[in-house]
Amino acid sequence: MLKTPLFAMIAAVVAATTIDTVAAAATISGAGATFPAPVYAKWAETYKAQSGAVLNYQAIGSGGGIKQINANTVDFGASDKPLKPDALAAGGLQQFPTVIGGVVPVMNLPGIQAGRIHMTGRLLADIYRGLIKKWNDPIIALYNKGVALPNLPITVVHRSDGSGTTFLFTSYLAMQAPGWAAGPGASDSVNWPVGIGGPKNDGVAALVKQTVGAIGYVEYAYAKQNHMDYALMQNKAGAFVAPNAAAFGAAAAGAKWQSAPGYYLLLLDQPGLKSWPITGATFILMHTKQTNAQTGHDVLAFFDWAYKNSNGAAESLDYVPLPEPVKALVRKSWMKIVGPDGKPVYH
Amino acid sequence: MSTAEISTTASRPAPRRSSPRGKTFDPIFEGLCFAAATTLLAALGGVLVSLLIGGWPALSKFGLGFVTNATWDPVKDVYGAAGPIVGTLITAALALLMALPVAGGVAFFLVELCPQVLRRTIGTAVELLAGIPSIVYGMWGLFVFAPYFAAHVETPLMTSAAPGSFAEKLFSGIPNGTGILAASIILAIMILPFMAATLRELLMTVPPQVRESAYGLGATTGEVVMKVTLPYVRRGAIGAVMLGLGRALGETMAVTFIIGNSHAFPKGLFDAGSTIASTIASEFNEASGLQASALIALGLVLFLITFAVLAMARLLLRNQARV
């Protein structure tokens, strides 16, 4: 309960020291999403070794990141949930994506290996609404001919904490099933009709592993590193795809970034035969008018460097780098971020 | 009761200091003590006021429905906290019920029965247990305790319950080692060392003469415990119980790991539930607007529950004093 004010204070102190030292050595501060925190930390480490510039990133959650950038206590905010264009305009903010990840349904079905179960968005929504209660339900069997589905009750596992992962997952369910959109809806945390909640990805993963017949959803990196039994998902083109970097990249490449004002794009259910349907980018938020042109420059210089040099670092941590055309597009939009004199801070 | 209160320090005449330094230092010391006490009061008042202000939007919108309604829906912005409130009360009560007899047993054993050699070792172990961070209990609970509990307690109980019986209702839920009962057991383990350590200290304040006289009159160990030492420390023991209950009510991380985090009313002992503290910990980070306000209002409810528990303890103590 005291978490946010405490972090606000820490962030304020960090920001205060930033202002003092910015002339000496570039120190930039950011706060927000926990999902990209490992890759930001890795980038910061390499960047510091190369340029001497220091990045302080506080992984306080997407909601916290949005609060902090609006309160102007950090140089940039980070969020897994893109702000809508009107919210961006109201806060005087610019937004751009950094890396891509995906949400993966994972299961615990003894004797059934990873990638054997075929799922559709509609099926997932019905399971998470408690309408489908058994694994050998005829509707599941319809998509899984030849798989010996066990006569087991389905235990639904979801996140107990508010999270960008839940936002992506529930947004996808809402897109796929009108019943979900009208019922629980899409948000960081929703009123789950059934199931049990675990804290963070680890909590969900542990509950799924310990409960026979459980189904849950975790970030791709987590599913991969823990060798969890994932499901194949049906995408918009009707194909069943496995969750992997190529499938997330395909979803990002197929997306229409050009026509998305403020890059408000969820990458859910994107066209393309190879696209993974529950894909999402994570975003950076910056003030359009920077009070200190140098700080704005330092932040953009960091992300420019990251775009250029760090695909390897992102991939080694199981994140997917943005497709090159998207990076070029984002770089162009940085011209909108200006200093007190009205000139772009980074070019 | 009152005759038994022998204080060795109070009976000693207070040394009077004649040096002039006392005149200058005493007021400063008194002032510092007064400031410390008032700071505490001001902090308490500040917490209450800020909880009220922060929770007001939710409280004024939902009124009494905030504590009676069990729908917690962040998407439609409808918040009723009956689920977490009931979960908090049930888990704390169950934990106390399980921990109190064991804590009493540990304390009596250490003071009355334990050989001198073991006394220090066990005493230190109890204190060490009290020092384990709650997140460790939570992780142990989820990764070690839950699978064992599911396989060896929940599943047998569920399968053995006769269909349609009360036991079947009581043991309903998902047998995966999480839920209301599992959280209560973890809580009991967590509050046990606190209560045992406090009770031990209390029992040691019983003057040996009192105990020895009882033995001299031919009382058995059981009789001495039940009729002499226990009544002697009864007032303090209520304090120890309240300390444990307070910790159980407010425990956050360990519960979040194991309770299943469902905002609905728990239907059985193995069903998922939530507590006030676990709900706040889970959702505050990403909450904004009315949801944040509802979470702060939940904090206020927990504050009031804790206050009520303390008030009840005071009332019990006052009634005791009159006897």
Chai-1 contact restraints between the chains, C-beta under 6 A:
chainA,res_idxA,chainB,res_idxB,connection_type,confidence,min_distance_angstrom,max_distance_angstrom,comment,restraint_id
A,M1,B,I280,contact,1.0,0.0,6.0,A-B,restraint_1
A,M1,B,F284,contact,1.0,0.0,6.0,A-B,restraint_2
A,M1,B,G299,contact,1.0,0.0,6.0,A-B,restraint_3
A,G61,B,N285,contact,1.0,0.0,6.0,A-B,restraint_4
A,G61,B,E286,contact,1.0,0.0,6.0,A-B,restraint_5
A,G63,B,E286,contact,1.0,0.0,6.0,A-B,restraint_6
A,G63,B,S288,contact,1.0,0.0,6.0,A-B,restraint_7
A,T155,B,I174,contact,1.0,0.0,6.0,A-B,restraint_8
A,S160,B,N261,contact,1.0,0.0,6.0,A-B,restraint_9
A,S160,B,S282,contact,1.0,0.0,6.0,A-B,restraint_10
A,D161,B,S282,contact,1.0,0.0,6.0,A-B,restraint_11
A,G162,B,E283,contact,1.0,0.0,6.0,A-B,restraint_12
A,G162,B,E286,contact,1.0,0.0,6.0,A-B,restraint_13
A,G185,B,V75,contact,1.0,0.0,6.0,A-B,restraint_14
A,S187,B,P74,contact,1.0,0.0,6.0,A-B,restraint_15
A,S187,B,V75,contact,1.0,0.0,6.0,A-B,restraint_16
A,D188,B,E286,contact,1.0,0.0,6.0,A-B,restraint_17
A,S189,B,P74,contact,1.0,0.0,6.0,A-B,restraint_18
A,S189,B,E283,contact,1.0,0.0,6.0,A-B,restraint_19
A,V190,B,V75,contact,1.0,0.0,6.0,A-B,restraint_20
A,N191,B,D73,contact,1.0,0.0,6.0,A-B,restraint_21
A,I196,B,G260,contact,1.0,0.0,6.0,A-B,restraint_22
A,I196,B,A272,contact,1.0,0.0,6.0,A-B,restraint_23
A,G197,B,N261,contact,1.0,0.0,6.0,A-B,restraint_24
A,P199,B,T256,contact,1.0,0.0,6.0,A-B,restraint_25
A,A206,B,L142,contact,1.0,0.0,6.0,A-B,restraint_26
A,Q210,B,P147,contact,1.0,0.0,6.0,A-B,restraint_27
A,Q210,B,N176,contact,1.0,0.0,6.0,A-B,restraint_28
A,T211,B,N176,contact,1.0,0.0,6.0,A-B,restraint_29
